[in-house]
Amino acid sequence: MAFWKSSESEPKRNFRFQVSLGTETDSVLWWAKTVTTPSWDVSEVEHDFLDNKYYFPGRVTWTEVSLTLVDPISVDAVAQTNAILTKSGYLIKDKAAGTGDGTAKTISKNKAVNSGGLINFNIEVLDAEGKVVEKWELHNPFIKTAKFGDLDYSSDDLRAVELTVRYDWATCDTTGNTKATNSGTFFQ
């Protein structure tokens, strides 16, 4: 039966999603405005044989995820983002200001992925009842870019924080989608 002819069929909707981070406690970022879902590219390897070219699949590369957050006053997305960078190991101690001995600490992957604040980074697609039908989990994520927006007296827009997140790989779990014919957990 065709998709559009069945009253039980329902497409996934772009506005039915939630993003959750396991900082100190697992929490849904209700101020997440947009997010790109994980995607991947496969490189190709070219091989010449006689007068023909043959192509073989190469390595899989996961692309970055972009996330736009509204910056509420009571949660303060800017402060949380800056705290993630600090927990990742970034610290400047200014000897002249009396805040240290002048040594700087640097970011490490261990600190960024284990205590940096992006532990359990999940993107969940929801159905009309709010049940999770698709769940993406990013493994070893860290913030690559943070942009805190532009301030403008002539604009009534909400302030937004734009993040670019890099990760090693993602898993996709569709077992919550009971209507899918090919549900399962992928890329484990």
PyMOL commands that set and color helices and strands:
alter all, ss='L'
color gray80, all
select helices_A, chain A and resi 3-5+77-87+109-114
alter helices_A, ss='H'
color red, helices_A
select strands_A, chain A and resi 17-22+26-28+32-35+40-49+52-62+65-70+91-92+104-105+121-126+132-139+142-147+160-166+169-173+185-186
alter strands_A, ss='S'
color yellow, strands_A
deselect
rebuild
show_as cartoon
